[in-house]
Amino acid sequence: MEPNDKELLERTYRLARENNKMIHSMRRQAFWGFVFKIILYAIFIGLPIWLYFQYLAPTLGSLLEVYSQIPGVGGDFDFSSYFNREE
C-alpha cells in the first residue's frame, strides 16, 4: 500500500466517522422533536378538556340546577298548543 493510499484511506475513515456522528445527531434531534411535538399536542388537546371537566362542568351543572328551580322559567311549556293554533 502506497503512503498516498494510506492517507486517503485514513481521510475517508475520518470523514465516514464524522458523517456517522452527524447522522446520529440528526436522528436523535428528530426523535426528541417528535416526542416534544406529541407532548405539546397532548397538552393543547387535553388541557381544555381537563379544564372543562374540572371547572366549567360543575359550575354549569349548579347553574342549570338553580335555573330549573326558578318558578315560571323553563319547566312545562306545551309547544303543541303554540304550533297548532288556527288563525
Residue pairs with C-beta under 8 A, 6 or more apart in sequence:
1 9
67 73
67 74
68 74
68 75
